Amino acid sequence: MADCDVMLYALSTCIHCKNTKEYLDGCGVKYDCVEVDKLEGDERKNIIEEIKKVNPSCSFPTIIIGDKIIVGSGRKKSRRL
């Protein structure tokens, strides 16, 4: 996975997002993470619009690995903002 760009959109209060970060860390995956609920104003609005392009329901966690989109942690339904 060293050649893949991994982006995680998460909520700081979401246990599924936390579990996803722990899983990626445990696997040694390098990723960028944006905690959307900590953003404000136009920055938050722009990120949400970016997420909706790949995940119209804007649920979390949303993971982008190259051209693949993974929504949720795979264990239970993800949370919505």
PDB file of N, CA, C and O in Angstrom, chain B, residues numbered from 101:
ATOM      1  N   MET B 101       0.816  -1.197   0.000  1.00  0.00           N
ATOM      2  CA  MET B 101       0.000   0.000   0.000  1.00  0.00           C
ATOM      3  C   MET B 101       0.851   1.248   0.000  1.00  0.00           C
ATOM      4  O   MET B 101       0.315   2.356   0.025  1.00  0.00           O
ATOM      5  N   ALA B 102       2.127   1.104  -0.026  1.00  0.00           N
ATOM      6  CA  ALA B 102       3.012   2.260   0.033  1.00  0.00           C
ATOM      7  C   ALA B 102       2.804   3.208  -1.137  1.00  0.00           C
ATOM      8  O   ALA B 102       3.062   4.406  -1.022  1.00  0.00           O
ATOM      9  N   ASP B 103       2.340   2.678  -2.259  1.00  0.00           N
ATOM     10  CA  ASP B 103       2.142   3.509  -3.439  1.00  0.00           C
ATOM     11  C   ASP B 103       0.752   4.136  -3.492  1.00  0.00           C
ATOM     12  O   ASP B 103       0.488   4.952  -4.374  1.00  0.00           O
ATOM     13  N   CYS B 104      -0.141   3.779  -2.575  1.00  0.00           N
ATOM     14  CA  CYS B 104      -1.505   4.305  -2.579  1.00  0.00           C
ATOM     15  C   CYS B 104      -1.608   5.527  -1.693  1.00  0.00           C
ATOM     16  O   CYS B 104      -0.971   5.614  -0.643  1.00  0.00           O
ATOM     17  N   ASP B 105      -2.409   6.453  -2.130  1.00  0.00           N
ATOM     18  CA  ASP B 105      -2.764   7.582  -1.289  1.00  0.00           C
ATOM     19  C   ASP B 105      -4.021   7.186  -0.525  1.00  0.00           C
ATOM     20  O   ASP B 105      -5.019   6.797  -1.133  1.00  0.00           O
ATOM     21  N   VAL B 106      -3.981   7.279   0.781  1.00  0.00           N
ATOM     22  CA  VAL B 106      -5.126   6.918   1.612  1.00  0.00           C
ATOM     23  C   VAL B 106      -5.589   8.159   2.355  1.00  0.00           C
ATOM     24  O   VAL B 106      -4.807   8.821   3.037  1.00  0.00           O
ATOM     25  N   MET B 107      -6.874   8.462   2.210  1.00  0.00           N
ATOM     26  CA  MET B 107      -7.482   9.612   2.869  1.00  0.00           C
ATOM     27  C   MET B 107      -8.657   9.118   3.702  1.00  0.00           C
ATOM     28  O   MET B 107      -9.512   8.383   3.208  1.00  0.00           O
ATOM     29  N   LEU B 108      -8.695   9.517   4.943  1.00  0.00           N
ATOM     30  CA  LEU B 108      -9.766   9.140   5.853  1.00  0.00           C
ATOM     31  C   LEU B 108     -10.504  10.399   6.278  1.00  0.00           C
ATOM     32  O   LEU B 108      -9.906  11.336   6.808  1.00  0.00           O
ATOM     33  N   TYR B 109     -11.811  10.410   6.039  1.00  0.00           N
ATOM     34  CA  TYR B 109     -12.669  11.477   6.545  1.00  0.00           C
ATOM     35  C   TYR B 109     -13.404  10.885   7.730  1.00  0.00           C
ATOM     36  O   TYR B 109     -14.061   9.852   7.605  1.00  0.00           O
ATOM     37  N   ALA B 110     -13.299  11.535   8.885  1.00  0.00           N
ATOM     38  CA  ALA B 110     -13.825  10.968  10.118  1.00  0.00           C
ATOM     39  C   ALA B 110     -14.470  12.042  10.982  1.00  0.00           C
ATOM     40  O   ALA B 110     -14.383  13.237  10.701  1.00  0.00           O
ATOM     41  N   LEU B 111     -15.122  11.574  12.041  1.00  0.00           N
ATOM     42  CA  LEU B 111     -15.639  12.455  13.087  1.00  0.00           C
ATOM     43  C   LEU B 111     -14.868  12.133  14.358  1.00  0.00           C
ATOM     44  O   LEU B 111     -14.633  10.964  14.661  1.00  0.00           O
ATOM     45  N   SER B 112     -14.480  13.141  15.090  1.00  0.00           N
ATOM     46  CA  SER B 112     -13.668  12.929  16.286  1.00  0.00           C
ATOM     47  C   SER B 112     -14.414  12.170  17.379  1.00  0.00           C
ATOM     48  O   SER B 112     -13.784  11.575  18.252  1.00  0.00           O
ATOM     49  N   THR B 113     -15.731  12.182  17.345  1.00  0.00           N
ATOM     50  CA  THR B 113     -16.542  11.543  18.383  1.00  0.00           C
ATOM     51  C   THR B 113     -17.078  10.172  17.983  1.00  0.00           C
ATOM     52  O   THR B 113     -17.796   9.540  18.758  1.00  0.00           O
ATOM     53  N   CYS B 114     -16.741   9.708  16.789  1.00  0.00           N
ATOM     54  CA  CYS B 114     -17.307   8.467  16.244  1.00  0.00           C
ATOM     55  C   CYS B 114     -16.413   7.272  16.592  1.00  0.00           C
ATOM     56  O   CYS B 114     -15.236   7.250  16.232  1.00  0.00           O
ATOM     57  N   ILE B 115     -16.974   6.283  17.292  1.00  0.00           N
ATOM     58  CA  ILE B 115     -16.198   5.097  17.668  1.00  0.00           C
ATOM     59  C   ILE B 115     -15.766   4.302  16.437  1.00  0.00           C
ATOM     60  O   ILE B 115     -14.690   3.703  16.438  1.00  0.00           O
ATOM     61  N   HIS B 116     -16.584   4.289  15.393  1.00  0.00           N
ATOM     62  CA  HIS B 116     -16.220   3.562  14.171  1.00  0.00           C
ATOM     63  C   HIS B 116     -15.030   4.233  13.482  1.00  0.00           C
ATOM     64  O   HIS B 116     -14.163   3.563  12.921  1.00  0.00           O
ATOM     65  N   CYS B 117     -15.005   5.550  13.534  1.00  0.00           N
ATOM     66  CA  CYS B 117     -13.870   6.288  12.976  1.00  0.00           C
ATOM     67  C   CYS B 117     -12.609   6.012  13.790  1.00  0.00           C
ATOM     68  O   CYS B 117     -11.529   5.815  13.233  1.00  0.00           O
ATOM     69  N   LYS B 118     -12.758   6.000  15.110  1.00  0.00           N
ATOM     70  CA  LYS B 118     -11.624   5.710  15.985  1.00  0.00           C
ATOM     71  C   LYS B 118     -11.097   4.305  15.712  1.00  0.00           C
ATOM     72  O   LYS B 118      -9.887   4.099  15.612  1.00  0.00           O
ATOM     73  N   ASN B 119     -12.010   3.334  15.590  1.00  0.00           N
ATOM     74  CA  ASN B 119     -11.602   1.962  15.314  1.00  0.00           C
ATOM     75  C   ASN B 119     -10.911   1.846  13.962  1.00  0.00           C
ATOM     76  O   ASN B 119      -9.961   1.077  13.813  1.00  0.00           O
ATOM     77  N   THR B 120     -11.377   2.596  12.988  1.00  0.00           N
ATOM     78  CA  THR B 120     -10.756   2.584  11.663  1.00  0.00           C
ATOM     79  C   THR B 120      -9.338   3.126  11.735  1.00  0.00           C
ATOM     80  O   THR B 120      -8.425   2.559  11.134  1.00  0.00           O
ATOM     81  N   LYS B 121      -9.145   4.222  12.465  1.00  0.00           N
ATOM     82  CA  LYS B 121      -7.800   4.789  12.633  1.00  0.00           C
ATOM     83  C   LYS B 121      -6.878   3.788  13.331  1.00  0.00           C
ATOM     84  O   LYS B 121      -5.730   3.608  12.927  1.00  0.00           O
ATOM     85  N   GLU B 122      -7.386   3.142  14.374  1.00  0.00           N
ATOM     86  CA  GLU B 122      -6.587   2.146  15.090  1.00  0.00           C
ATOM     87  C   GLU B 122      -6.210   0.978  14.181  1.00  0.00           C
ATOM     88  O   GLU B 122      -5.088   0.475  14.238  1.00  0.00           O
ATOM     89  N   TYR B 123      -7.151   0.552  13.346  1.00  0.00           N
ATOM     90  CA  TYR B 123      -6.884  -0.544  12.422  1.00  0.00           C
ATOM     91  C   TYR B 123      -5.803  -0.151  11.416  1.00  0.00           C
ATOM     92  O   TYR B 123      -4.850  -0.900  11.197  1.00  0.00           O
ATOM     93  N   LEU B 124      -5.952   1.015  10.811  1.00  0.00           N
ATOM     94  CA  LEU B 124      -4.963   1.474   9.836  1.00  0.00           C
ATOM     95  C   LEU B 124      -3.592   1.640  10.490  1.00  0.00           C
ATOM     96  O   LEU B 124      -2.573   1.262   9.912  1.00  0.00           O
ATOM     97  N   ASP B 125      -3.572   2.203  11.691  1.00  0.00           N
ATOM     98  CA  ASP B 125      -2.310   2.362  12.416  1.00  0.00           C
ATOM     99  C   ASP B 125      -1.678   0.998  12.699  1.00  0.00           C
ATOM    100  O   ASP B 125      -0.472   0.815  12.529  1.00  0.00           O
ATOM    101  N   GLY B 126      -2.503   0.049  13.131  1.00  0.00           N
ATOM    102  CA  GLY B 126      -2.022  -1.285  13.448  1.00  0.00           C
ATOM    103  C   GLY B 126      -1.463  -2.027  12.248  1.00  0.00           C
ATOM    104  O   GLY B 126      -0.586  -2.880  12.380  1.00  0.00           O
ATOM    105  N   CYS B 127      -1.982  -1.689  11.077  1.00  0.00           N
ATOM    106  CA  CYS B 127      -1.505  -2.304   9.836  1.00  0.00           C
ATOM    107  C   CYS B 127      -0.316  -1.557   9.246  1.00  0.00           C
ATOM    108  O   CYS B 127       0.258  -1.982   8.244  1.00  0.00           O
ATOM    109  N   GLY B 128       0.048  -0.453   9.866  1.00  0.00           N
ATOM    110  CA  GLY B 128       1.167   0.334   9.372  1.00  0.00           C
ATOM    111  C   GLY B 128       0.853   1.150   8.131  1.00  0.00           C
ATOM    112  O   GLY B 128       1.755   1.539   7.388  1.00  0.00           O
ATOM    113  N   VAL B 129      -0.428   1.408   7.911  1.00  0.00           N
ATOM    114  CA  VAL B 129      -0.854   2.177   6.737  1.00  0.00           C
ATOM    115  C   VAL B 129      -0.655   3.665   7.025  1.00  0.00           C
ATOM    116  O   VAL B 129      -1.073   4.170   8.066  1.00  0.00           O
ATOM    117  N   LYS B 130      -0.018   4.348   6.096  1.00  0.00           N
ATOM    118  CA  LYS B 130       0.111   5.802   6.205  1.00  0.00           C
ATOM    119  C   LYS B 130      -1.105   6.423   5.537  1.00  0.00           C
ATOM    120  O   LYS B 130      -1.477   6.043   4.427  1.00  0.00           O
ATOM    121  N   TYR B 131      -1.720   7.375   6.217  1.00  0.00           N
ATOM    122  CA  TYR B 131      -2.937   7.992   5.692  1.00  0.00           C
ATOM    123  C   TYR B 131      -3.037   9.420   6.202  1.00  0.00           C
ATOM    124  O   TYR B 131      -2.422   9.798   7.199  1.00  0.00           O
ATOM    125  N   ASP B 132      -3.832  10.195   5.484  1.00  0.00           N
ATOM    126  CA  ASP B 132      -4.189  11.535   5.933  1.00  0.00           C
ATOM    127  C   ASP B 132      -5.598  11.444   6.504  1.00  0.00           C
ATOM    128  O   ASP B 132      -6.453  10.745   5.961  1.00  0.00           O
ATOM    129  N   CYS B 133      -5.832  12.149   7.594  1.00  0.00           N
ATOM    130  CA  CYS B 133      -7.148  12.119   8.231  1.00  0.00           C
ATOM    131  C   CYS B 133      -7.661  13.541   8.432  1.00  0.00           C
ATOM    132  O   CYS B 133      -6.943  14.419   8.909  1.00  0.00           O
ATOM    133  N   VAL B 134      -8.916  13.743   8.059  1.00  0.00           N
ATOM    134  CA  VAL B 134      -9.598  15.005   8.323  1.00  0.00           C
ATOM    135  C   VAL B 134     -10.762  14.698   9.255  1.00  0.00           C
ATOM    136  O   VAL B 134     -11.662  13.934   8.904  1.00  0.00           O
ATOM    137  N   GLU B 135     -10.743  15.292  10.438  1.00  0.00           N
ATOM    138  CA  GLU B 135     -11.863  15.168  11.359  1.00  0.00           C
ATOM    139  C   GLU B 135     -12.822  16.307  11.051  1.00  0.00           C
ATOM    140  O   GLU B 135     -12.629  17.448  11.471  1.00  0.00           O
ATOM    141  N   VAL B 136     -13.851  15.964  10.310  1.00  0.00           N
ATOM    142  CA  VAL B 136     -14.747  16.953   9.712  1.00  0.00           C
ATOM    143  C   VAL B 136     -15.456  17.786  10.765  1.00  0.00           C
ATOM    144  O   VAL B 136     -15.685  18.976  10.549  1.00  0.00           O
ATOM    145  N   ASP B 137     -15.807  17.197  11.888  1.00  0.00           N
ATOM    146  CA  ASP B 137     -16.532  17.942  12.910  1.00  0.00           C
ATOM    147  C   ASP B 137     -15.672  19.001  13.597  1.00  0.00           C
ATOM    148  O   ASP B 137     -16.200  19.856  14.308  1.00  0.00           O
ATOM    149  N   LYS B 138     -14.370  18.955  13.397  1.00  0.00           N
ATOM    150  CA  LYS B 138     -13.486  19.974  13.983  1.00  0.00           C
ATOM    151  C   LYS B 138     -13.244  21.147  13.037  1.00  0.00           C
ATOM    152  O   LYS B 138     -12.618  22.137  13.417  1.00  0.00           O
ATOM    153  N   LEU B 139     -13.739  21.033  11.809  1.00  0.00           N
ATOM    154  CA  LEU B 139     -13.601  22.116  10.836  1.00  0.00           C
ATOM    155  C   LEU B 139     -14.720  23.127  11.039  1.00  0.00           C
ATOM    156  O   LEU B 139     -15.750  22.828  11.643  1.00  0.00           O
ATOM    157  N   GLU B 140     -14.496  24.325  10.526  1.00  0.00           N
ATOM    158  CA  GLU B 140     -15.511  25.372  10.648  1.00  0.00           C
ATOM    159  C   GLU B 140     -15.704  26.094   9.325  1.00  0.00           C
ATOM    160  O   GLU B 140     -14.843  26.063   8.447  1.00  0.00           O
ATOM    161  N   GLY B 141     -16.836  26.735   9.207  1.00  0.00           N
ATOM    162  CA  GLY B 141     -17.108  27.637   8.092  1.00  0.00           C
ATOM    163  C   GLY B 141     -16.951  27.020   6.719  1.00  0.00           C
ATOM    164  O   GLY B 141     -17.367  25.888   6.473  1.00  0.00           O
ATOM    165  N   ASP B 142     -16.331  27.800   5.817  1.00  0.00           N
ATOM    166  CA  ASP B 142     -16.176  27.379   4.430  1.00  0.00           C
ATOM    167  C   ASP B 142     -15.324  26.128   4.294  1.00  0.00           C
ATOM    168  O   ASP B 142     -15.560  25.302   3.412  1.00  0.00           O
ATOM    169  N   GLU B 143     -14.327  25.988   5.171  1.00  0.00           N
ATOM    170  CA  GLU B 143     -13.478  24.799   5.098  1.00  0.00           C
ATOM    171  C   GLU B 143     -14.318  23.537   5.325  1.00  0.00           C
ATOM    172  O   GLU B 143     -14.181  22.555   4.595  1.00  0.00           O
ATOM    173  N   ARG B 144     -15.180  23.571   6.334  1.00  0.00           N
ATOM    174  CA  ARG B 144     -16.053  22.422   6.612  1.00  0.00           C
ATOM    175  C   ARG B 144     -17.016  22.193   5.457  1.00  0.00           C
ATOM    176  O   ARG B 144     -17.199  21.061   5.009  1.00  0.00           O
ATOM    177  N   LYS B 145     -17.627  23.258   4.979  1.00  0.00           N
ATOM    178  CA  LYS B 145     -18.578  23.153   3.872  1.00  0.00           C
ATOM    179  C   LYS B 145     -17.914  22.552   2.638  1.00  0.00           C
ATOM    180  O   LYS B 145     -18.498  21.688   1.984  1.00  0.00           O
ATOM    181  N   ASN B 146     -16.708  22.995   2.312  1.00  0.00           N
ATOM    182  CA  ASN B 146     -16.000  22.488   1.134  1.00  0.00           C
ATOM    183  C   ASN B 146     -15.635  21.014   1.282  1.00  0.00           C
ATOM    184  O   ASN B 146     -15.744  20.251   0.322  1.00  0.00           O
ATOM    185  N   ILE B 147     -15.205  20.611   2.469  1.00  0.00           N
ATOM    186  CA  ILE B 147     -14.858  19.209   2.697  1.00  0.00           C
ATOM    187  C   ILE B 147     -16.100  18.328   2.601  1.00  0.00           C
ATOM    188  O   ILE B 147     -16.044  17.244   2.021  1.00  0.00           O
ATOM    189  N   ILE B 148     -17.205  18.777   3.158  1.00  0.00           N
ATOM    190  CA  ILE B 148     -18.452  18.005   3.077  1.00  0.00           C
ATOM    191  C   ILE B 148     -18.880  17.836   1.628  1.00  0.00           C
ATOM    192  O   ILE B 148     -19.314  16.752   1.237  1.00  0.00           O
ATOM    193  N   GLU B 149     -18.766  18.881   0.829  1.00  0.00           N
ATOM    194  CA  GLU B 149     -19.100  18.773  -0.594  1.00  0.00           C
ATOM    195  C   GLU B 149     -18.168  17.790  -1.302  1.00  0.00           C
ATOM    196  O   GLU B 149     -18.600  17.044  -2.181  1.00  0.00           O
ATOM    197  N   GLU B 150     -16.904  17.791  -0.923  1.00  0.00           N
ATOM    198  CA  GLU B 150     -15.931  16.856  -1.485  1.00  0.00           C
ATOM    199  C   GLU B 150     -16.315  15.414  -1.133  1.00  0.00           C
ATOM    200  O   GLU B 150     -16.255  14.527  -1.985  1.00  0.00           O
ATOM    201  N   ILE B 151     -16.705  15.189   0.109  1.00  0.00           N
ATOM    202  CA  ILE B 151     -17.113  13.851   0.543  1.00  0.00           C
ATOM    203  C   ILE B 151     -18.358  13.406  -0.200  1.00  0.00           C
ATOM    204  O   ILE B 151     -18.440  12.257  -0.636  1.00  0.00           O
ATOM    205  N   LYS B 152     -19.332  14.302  -0.353  1.00  0.00           N
ATOM    206  CA  LYS B 152     -20.591  13.953  -1.027  1.00  0.00           C
ATOM    207  C   LYS B 152     -20.395  13.520  -2.472  1.00  0.00           C
ATOM    208  O   LYS B 152     -21.236  12.808  -3.019  1.00  0.00           O
ATOM    209  N   LYS B 153     -19.305  13.934  -3.097  1.00  0.00           N
ATOM    210  CA  LYS B 153     -19.021  13.514  -4.475  1.00  0.00           C
ATOM    211  C   LYS B 153     -18.756  12.018  -4.539  1.00  0.00           C
ATOM    212  O   LYS B 153     -19.066  11.382  -5.546  1.00  0.00           O
ATOM    213  N   VAL B 154     -18.188  11.446  -3.485  1.00  0.00           N
ATOM    214  CA  VAL B 154     -17.866  10.021  -3.476  1.00  0.00           C
ATOM    215  C   VAL B 154     -18.782   9.226  -2.551  1.00  0.00           C
ATOM    216  O   VAL B 154     -18.880   8.006  -2.680  1.00  0.00           O
ATOM    217  N   ASN B 155     -19.449   9.900  -1.625  1.00  0.00           N
ATOM    218  CA  ASN B 155     -20.330   9.272  -0.659  1.00  0.00           C
ATOM    219  C   ASN B 155     -21.514  10.208  -0.418  1.00  0.00           C
ATOM    220  O   ASN B 155     -21.508  10.989   0.534  1.00  0.00           O
ATOM    221  N   PRO B 156     -22.534  10.128  -1.284  1.00  0.00           N
ATOM    222  CA  PRO B 156     -23.658  11.073  -1.206  1.00  0.00           C
ATOM    223  C   PRO B 156     -24.347  11.140   0.152  1.00  0.00           C
ATOM    224  O   PRO B 156     -24.930  12.170   0.491  1.00  0.00           O
ATOM    225  N   SER B 157     -24.294  10.064   0.937  1.00  0.00           N
ATOM    226  CA  SER B 157     -24.941  10.104   2.245  1.00  0.00           C
ATOM    227  C   SER B 157     -24.091  10.827   3.284  1.00  0.00           C
ATOM    228  O   SER B 157     -24.566  11.125   4.380  1.00  0.00           O
ATOM    229  N   CYS B 158     -22.831  11.107   2.939  1.00  0.00           N
ATOM    230  CA  CYS B 158     -21.909  11.828   3.826  1.00  0.00           C
ATOM    231  C   CYS B 158     -21.831  11.165   5.198  1.00  0.00           C
ATOM    232  O   CYS B 158     -21.918  11.827   6.232  1.00  0.00           O
ATOM    233  N   SER B 159     -21.665   9.837   5.183  1.00  0.00           N
ATOM    234  CA  SER B 159     -21.534   9.090   6.428  1.00  0.00           C
ATOM    235  C   SER B 159     -20.062   8.828   6.711  1.00  0.00           C
ATOM    236  O   SER B 159     -19.205   8.953   5.836  1.00  0.00           O
ATOM    237  N   PHE B 160     -19.798   8.463   7.954  1.00  0.00           N
ATOM    238  CA  PHE B 160     -18.417   8.342   8.403  1.00  0.00           C
ATOM    239  C   PHE B 160     -18.187   7.014   9.087  1.00  0.00           C
ATOM    240  O   PHE B 160     -19.098   6.471   9.711  1.00  0.00           O
ATOM    241  N   PRO B 161     -16.991   6.488   8.979  1.00  0.00           N
ATOM    242  CA  PRO B 161     -15.852   7.012   8.244  1.00  0.00           C
ATOM    243  C   PRO B 161     -16.005   6.814   6.740  1.00  0.00           C
ATOM    244  O   PRO B 161     -16.681   5.888   6.290  1.00  0.00           O
ATOM    245  N   THR B 162     -15.375   7.683   5.977  1.00  0.00           N
ATOM    246  CA  THR B 162     -15.257   7.542   4.531  1.00  0.00           C
ATOM    247  C   THR B 162     -13.763   7.465   4.232  1.00  0.00           C
ATOM    248  O   THR B 162     -12.991   8.354   4.593  1.00  0.00           O
ATOM    249  N   ILE B 163     -13.380   6.388   3.569  1.00  0.00           N
ATOM    250  CA  ILE B 163     -11.974   6.157   3.258  1.00  0.00           C
ATOM    251  C   ILE B 163     -11.811   6.146   1.751  1.00  0.00           C
ATOM    252  O   ILE B 163     -12.575   5.495   1.039  1.00  0.00           O
ATOM    253  N   ILE B 164     -10.818   6.865   1.273  1.00  0.00           N
ATOM    254  CA  ILE B 164     -10.494   6.865  -0.150  1.00  0.00           C
ATOM    255  C   ILE B 164      -9.089   6.298  -0.286  1.00  0.00           C
ATOM    256  O   ILE B 164      -8.124   6.837   0.256  1.00  0.00           O
ATOM    257  N   ILE B 165      -8.998   5.195  -1.025  1.00  0.00           N
ATOM    258  CA  ILE B 165      -7.714   4.541  -1.287  1.00  0.00           C
ATOM    259  C   ILE B 165      -7.543   4.515  -2.798  1.00  0.00           C
ATOM    260  O   ILE B 165      -8.166   3.711  -3.491  1.00  0.00           O
ATOM    261  N   GLY B 166      -6.694   5.404  -3.302  1.00  0.00           N
ATOM    262  CA  GLY B 166      -6.565   5.516  -4.753  1.00  0.00           C
ATOM    263  C   GLY B 166      -7.898   5.898  -5.346  1.00  0.00           C
ATOM    264  O   GLY B 166      -8.419   6.977  -5.064  1.00  0.00           O
ATOM    265  N   ASP B 167      -8.469   5.008  -6.184  1.00  0.00           N
ATOM    266  CA  ASP B 167      -9.775   5.285  -6.789  1.00  0.00           C
ATOM    267  C   ASP B 167     -10.893   4.465  -6.149  1.00  0.00           C
ATOM    268  O   ASP B 167     -12.002   4.410  -6.682  1.00  0.00           O
ATOM    269  N   LYS B 168     -10.612   3.827  -5.006  1.00  0.00           N
ATOM    270  CA  LYS B 168     -11.618   3.029  -4.294  1.00  0.00           C
ATOM    271  C   LYS B 168     -12.156   3.801  -3.102  1.00  0.00           C
ATOM    272  O   LYS B 168     -11.425   4.508  -2.409  1.00  0.00           O
ATOM    273  N   ILE B 169     -13.463   3.644  -2.882  1.00  0.00           N
ATOM    274  CA  ILE B 169     -14.137   4.324  -1.787  1.00  0.00           C
ATOM    275  C   ILE B 169     -14.675   3.263  -0.830  1.00  0.00           C
ATOM    276  O   ILE B 169     -15.337   2.314  -1.250  1.00  0.00           O
ATOM    277  N   ILE B 170     -14.384   3.433   0.459  1.00  0.00           N
ATOM    278  CA  ILE B 170     -14.926   2.551   1.486  1.00  0.00           C
ATOM    279  C   ILE B 170     -15.704   3.434   2.446  1.00  0.00           C
ATOM    280  O   ILE B 170     -15.181   4.411   2.980  1.00  0.00           O
ATOM    281  N   VAL B 171     -16.960   3.072   2.654  1.00  0.00           N
ATOM    282  CA  VAL B 171     -17.818   3.833   3.553  1.00  0.00           C
ATOM    283  C   VAL B 171     -18.118   2.966   4.763  1.00  0.00           C
ATOM    284  O   VAL B 171     -18.619   1.850   4.627  1.00  0.00           O
ATOM    285  N   GLY B 172     -17.813   3.477   5.935  1.00  0.00           N
ATOM    286  CA  GLY B 172     -18.052   2.738   7.166  1.00  0.00           C
ATOM    287  C   GLY B 172     -16.858   1.880   7.524  1.00  0.00           C
ATOM    288  O   GLY B 172     -15.918   1.729   6.744  1.00  0.00           O
ATOM    289  N   SER B 173     -16.915   1.330   8.706  1.00  0.00           N
ATOM    290  CA  SER B 173     -15.813   0.504   9.185  1.00  0.00           C
ATOM    291  C   SER B 173     -15.997  -0.949   8.812  1.00  0.00           C
ATOM    292  O   SER B 173     -15.087  -1.757   8.997  1.00  0.00           O
ATOM    293  N   GLY B 174     -17.171  -1.295   8.284  1.00  0.00           N
ATOM    294  CA  GLY B 174     -17.443  -2.665   7.913  1.00  0.00           C
ATOM    295  C   GLY B 174     -18.059  -3.481   9.030  1.00  0.00           C
ATOM    296  O   GLY B 174     -18.439  -4.633   8.820  1.00  0.00           O
ATOM    297  N   ARG B 175     -18.163  -2.904  10.208  1.00  0.00           N
ATOM    298  CA  ARG B 175     -18.707  -3.646  11.345  1.00  0.00           C
ATOM    299  C   ARG B 175     -20.173  -3.310  11.595  1.00  0.00           C
ATOM    300  O   ARG B 175     -20.993  -4.206  11.799  1.00  0.00           O
ATOM    301  N   LYS B 176     -20.497  -2.045  11.579  1.00  0.00           N
ATOM    302  CA  LYS B 176     -21.870  -1.583  11.782  1.00  0.00           C
ATOM    303  C   LYS B 176     -22.068  -0.351  10.912  1.00  0.00           C
ATOM    304  O   LYS B 176     -21.133   0.132  10.274  1.00  0.00           O
ATOM    305  N   LYS B 177     -23.284   0.144  10.895  1.00  0.00           N
ATOM    306  CA  LYS B 177     -23.543   1.356  10.123  1.00  0.00           C
ATOM    307  C   LYS B 177     -22.701   2.497  10.631  1.00  0.00           C
ATOM    308  O   LYS B 177     -22.452   2.612  11.831  1.00  0.00           O
ATOM    309  N   SER B 178     -22.258   3.348   9.713  1.00  0.00           N
ATOM    310  CA  SER B 178     -21.452   4.508  10.085  1.00  0.00           C
ATOM    311  C   SER B 178     -22.377   5.670  10.461  1.00  0.00           C
ATOM    312  O   SER B 178     -23.578   5.642  10.190  1.00  0.00           O
ATOM    313  N   ARG B 179     -21.795   6.674  11.081  1.00  0.00           N
ATOM    314  CA  ARG B 179     -22.564   7.828  11.536  1.00  0.00           C
ATOM    315  C   ARG B 179     -22.633   8.898  10.458  1.00  0.00           C
ATOM    316  O   ARG B 179     -21.758   9.004   9.598  1.00  0.00           O
ATOM    317  N   ARG B 180     -23.684   9.675  10.528  1.00  0.00           N
ATOM    318  CA  ARG B 180     -23.861  10.801   9.604  1.00  0.00           C
ATOM    319  C   ARG B 180     -23.622  12.093  10.334  1.00  0.00           C
ATOM    320  O   ARG B 180     -23.870  12.207  11.535  1.00  0.00           O
ATOM    321  N   LEU B 181     -23.134  13.074   9.587  1.00  0.00           N
ATOM    322  CA  LEU B 181     -22.924  14.405  10.164  1.00  0.00           C
ATOM    323  C   LEU B 181     -24.146  15.233   9.934  1.00  0.00           C
ATOM    324  O   LEU B 181     -24.190  16.395  10.339  1.00  0.00           O
TER     325      LEU B 181
END
